[in-house]
C-alpha cells in the first residue's frame, strides 16, 4: 500500500497563535503559516490567537480535534522555557500518538540557523482523533523553518515514500 497519491489533496487546517501580547495586526507568525498553507492549496478553516494558558489552549484545540472538518492544526508560540510557555503541557495530554521525530528534526534543522539555542525549543507534534497537530516556536523564522523543511512535505499527499495525509480523517 502506497502512502503517496498522484494528485495533491487539499487539507482543512486551523492555525492557533499562543501569545500574551500579539493581536491580529502583530501576529506575523500566524499570518506566515496562513500564507504558506494557502499558497500551496490547503484551506484555512479558522485562525485564533489565545493567551498562553494551558486550559484556554486545550479548550480551543479540543474543539478543533472534535470538529470533523479540521484535519490539521498548526500551533505557534508557547514552546520555550519562560514561566508562561505552556503549549507542550497543554497539548501533549491530548495526543493519542506523539510524533517524536518532529521535535527532533525541527531542532536539527534549526541548529543550522540558531546554533545551540535550538536546545531550548520544545517543539512537538502528535495525532488526536485523526487530527494532526504541529506545535512550533512563536518566531516567524521558526515557523518558516518548520513549514519549509518539515510540515509542507508531510501535508502533501504526493510526498514519497510517506506523508501524513492517509492518516487524517476524511
Secondary structure as the mmCIF struct_conf table of DSSP 4:
data_model
#
loop_
_struct_conf.conf_type_id
_struct_conf.id
_struct_conf.beg_label_comp_id
_struct_conf.beg_label_asym_id
_struct_conf.beg_label_seq_id
_struct_conf.end_label_comp_id
_struct_conf.end_label_asym_id
_struct_conf.end_label_seq_id
BEND BEND1 UNK A 3 UNK A 3
BEND BEND2 UNK A 6 UNK A 7
STRN STRN1 UNK A 12 UNK A 18
BEND BEND3 UNK A 20 UNK A 21
TURN_TY1_P TURN_TY1_P1 UNK A 24 UNK A 26
HELX_RH_AL_P HELX_RH_AL_P1 UNK A 28 UNK A 39
TURN_TY1_P TURN_TY1_P2 UNK A 40 UNK A 41
STRN STRN2 UNK A 43 UNK A 50
BEND BEND4 UNK A 52 UNK A 52
HELX_RH_AL_P HELX_RH_AL_P2 UNK A 54 UNK A 66
TURN_TY1_P TURN_TY1_P3 UNK A 68 UNK A 69
STRN STRN3 UNK A 72 UNK A 76
BEND BEND5 UNK A 77 UNK A 77
BEND BEND6 UNK A 80 UNK A 82
TURN_TY1_P TURN_TY1_P4 UNK A 83 UNK A 84
HELX_RH_AL_P HELX_RH_AL_P3 UNK A 87 UNK A 91
HELX_RH_3T_P HELX_RH_3T_P1 UNK A 92 UNK A 94
BEND BEND7 UNK A 96 UNK A 96
STRN STRN4 UNK A 97 UNK A 98
HELX_RH_AL_P HELX_RH_AL_P4 UNK A 100 UNK A 114
HELX_RH_3T_P HELX_RH_3T_P2 UNK A 115 UNK A 120
STRN STRN5 UNK A 124 UNK A 128
TURN_TY1_P TURN_TY1_P5 UNK A 129 UNK A 130
STRN STRN6 UNK A 131 UNK A 136
BEND BEND8 UNK A 138 UNK A 139
HELX_RH_AL_P HELX_RH_AL_P5 UNK A 140 UNK A 146
HELX_RH_PI_P HELX_RH_PI_P1 UNK A 147 UNK A 151
HELX_RH_AL_P HELX_RH_AL_P6 UNK A 152 UNK A 154
TURN_TY1_P TURN_TY1_P6 UNK A 155 UNK A 155
TURN_TY1_P TURN_TY1_P7 UNK A 157 UNK A 158
BEND BEND9 UNK A 160 UNK A 161
BEND BEND10 UNK A 164 UNK A 164
HELX_RH_3T_P HELX_RH_3T_P3 UNK A 165 UNK A 167
BEND BEND11 UNK A 168 UNK A 168
#
